[in-house]
Structure formats: C-alpha cells, structure tokens
Amino acid sequence: MIATGLDRLLEAPSRLAGRRYGVLSHSASVTSDLQPIHLALQRSQCPAPSLLFGPEHGFYGIEQDMVPSRTEPDPWTGLPVISLYGDCEDSLRPDPALFADIDLLVIDFQDVGARYYTYGATAVWASEAALKAGCEVLILDRPNPLGGVEVEGNMRRPGFESFVGAFEIPVRHGLTLGEIVRLEAKRRKWDDGVSVLEMEGWKRDMTWQNVGRAWIPPSPNIPNLQGAWIFPGGCLVEATELSEGRGTTRPFQLIGGAGIDPVGLADHLSRLELRGVTFTPTYFRPQFQKQAHQECGGVQITVTASSLFRPFRFGVELLWALRTVAPEQFEWRRAAYEFVSDRPTIDLLSGDSALREAFDAGCRPDDWIASWADDEKAFREERREILLYPEPQAGDLL
C-alpha cells in the first residue's frame, strides 16, 4: 500500500510545529485507515488546524455541481469552514485576505486526472492567493487514479480559459495534483513558498486498481472507479442537452435522453470497435438536472480493460454517435456553465472551437483528433521537468 502526503504528514508532526495553518480539502481527503483529514490531524501529535476551506462540492462533498457550498462551522471540531466556491465567477479565485490569519495553507485533494475536474484550478488559484498574503503552501500528494503514464487529447487553446479549462494541458494529463501545482508554479514563476509532500510507493504506471486503497468519492457524481475512468470523455455530454446520468445512481455510466433508441445507439457505438469498453442498451430516469423525471433511452457504459481504454477519444466518438443516431434530440447546452454564458460549453470543455465547428458542419472531427499527437508530444516534453515520480523505462510497466 502506498503512503499519501497526508499519511506521511501524520508521521512527521514536526512539519507543523509552531504553525498557524488552514486545511483546504474535501471528503476524499482521508488517511490510509479512512479517517477524514481534519479529524486525523486533531487526534494526532500534529498541532490542530485553525481554519478549514472547501472547494466545489463543499468540504464534505455533498453539493451538486455549480451549487454554492455551506460555510457553517465543522460540527466535530468547531472549526470555521470557508467555502472557496460561491455564486459567481469571481468567487472561484480566492481573496488573499482569506489567508491573512494563517502562515501555512495545507491542500489535500483527490483528483481524477481530467483537465476539467476543478480541484486543480482551486488548488492553484488558492496557492496563488495564499502566496500574495504571505502564506506558505504545502500540497499533500495523492495518486492519479488513471495513472501517470498516458497523456491524451488536445491542449487548451488561449482564449478558452475557464474554471474547467484553467491550464494549457491535455484532457488526460497524467499528473498528480502536486505535479499540476508544480507545473503552474514553474509557468507563473513562483520562486518559492510552495512545496509538495510526495507519496511513498506510488509509481507512474499505477492506476487505482494497483494502489490498494478504497475508493472514496471525491465528488457526488464520481461514486466509483468506473465513473472516474469514463469522466474524461463522458463529461463532454455536459455540453449538450442530453443526460450524462446525473440524477441517477450511475452518473457518466448512463448516457442518453428522451426519445433515443437504446439498441440503435448501442449498435452504433459497438461498431466503432473502441477498445476496453462495452455499451449495453438501457433505459433510465434522472431524478434531477437535465432530462429530470423523463424516461431516457441510452446506454450503460462499462470499462472492461482500462489499459486499452482511451477515455477522451471515446467521449468524442460518443458525441458523434449521439448526433448521428438522435439528430433531433442532439443540441448544444444553452445554460451557463460554471458561471460562463458568453462561450459555448463544448468550447470550454474541449478547450477549442474545432470540435463544435466540425459537428455544426456535419463533419467528423478527424483532423482535430489527428492534431492531438503534436500536443501530446509537446506536453510530455514540458512536463518532464516537473515530474515528482520518474517515468517508467522500457520493460518496467506493470
């Protein structure tokens, strides 16, 4: 079993001696024996934190996406809980004044390895604000559940910045949270003030199946490992008016909408011969969000071989299949997305306009997909300088 940054911190309480510090974390920030970070710190030889901060979905991971988080005191410790996710776009970038009363910010998030998962943005933007307040930052590192070897997708282009596209990285970036912060620290020329407490025992070729830890949902709609693997591609359905399974017990595993033929969609997807994934025709009824209370035809997605599965390519093919099989039901999302209403959601998620433009012209985005190779190569070269865990050599892969 690996030791996360949190596990290592609890074994070395002197790191926090004499510090007035705050903790930015969430429901998946747990020890190897599944104790929440703030309770584990209270019960350890470490000095107790002074403040707690929560990201999107809240400190306890109970809020749905795009819902402001609670700010009541923690019921177990009485510590103040400050939300870094409010009701407008400006709330996503913390005010440095929030960190004025502490000298260290400890950040511990379980990421899922996709560019649009928002904890990376919160970690970097909170670090930036803390540094402006004269507060040091310590990142407690955790595994990338999709592994640290594979890189997939295009880089986000300039002009497409948002909370779900905060960084110029591929959709599947293969970095840990600590490495994301290191990459942005290098790009933003932060000279010092940010450090990462690395894991022990984790290797880049390890996916979650290899780490020997229970899966604790890092957000309400990633309840299991299947959802985590599907998310880098399935999240693209959020850019449409169809359902990505929110409001069901299998978000991102169920995709579809009212009036869609399940068998036709499953057959179309199966003919694509995408590796490591199967499609089962089904019906489902979301209880909230898009398509709420409607009987939806669609597919259940099951990743059968994660080593072969390419989640972002799958997501693009899934969108094209939905558009082909159900052209009358397929339309781009109209509502604001993470407080952005002046740009299409699909552009924010894909980090480019090329995917939408191809679809709107009735063309497969084959040229855009082919362009990923150059982006992937360039990113691999850039990230090499900031990696905390060495890339495997030939013959070393699990």
Number of C-alpha atoms within 10 A of each C-alpha: 11 17 19 23 24 26 21 17 18 19 13 13 14 13 12 18 12 10 16 17 22 25 22 26 28 29 22 22 26 22 20 16 10 14 14 17 22 23 15 19 19 13 12 12 15 19 18 22 22 16 23 23 23 23 26 25 23 26 26 19 20 17 17 17 16 15 15 19 25 18 16 12 14 15 9 8 12 11 17 16 23 20 23 24 24 18 13 12 13 11 13 22 18 20 18 17 11 16 24 15 14 19 18 24 27 24 27 26 26 25 24 30 26 27 29 26 21 19 23 28 24 24 23 23 20 26 27 24 19 26 21 15 18 15 22 21 24 19 25 25 27 24 30 24 23 28 25 25 19 16 23 23 27 26 25 23 17 10 9 20 17 19 23 22 25 21 24 18 29 25 27 26 26 28 30 28 28 30 21 21 23 23 22 17 19 12 9 10 9 13 8 10 16 22 15 19 18 23 21 16 12 21 22 23 19 19 19 17 14 15 16 10 14 13 15 16 19 24 23 17 22 22 16 16 19 18 22 25 26 25 26 27 24 26 20 23 26 20 23 21 18 23 28 28 30 25 20 19 16 21 25 28 24 30 27 31 30 19 14 23 19 23 16 17 24 21 16 17 23 15 8 12 10 16 17 15 20 17 21 18 19 18 19 24 21 23 15 13 14 18 21 17 13 15 16 25 23 30 27 21 21 17 20 13 11 17 13 12 17 22 28 26 15 20 19 19 18 21 18 20 19 24 16 14 19 19 12 11 17 19 15 17 16 13 14 12 22 18 15 15 11 8 13 20 25 22 21 26 26 28 30 20 16 16 20 18 14 15 14 12 9 12 12 16 18 10 11 15 16 12 13 17 15 12 20 22 12 13 19 17 10 13 17 13 11 17 18 19 18 12 15 14 7 6 6 8 12 10
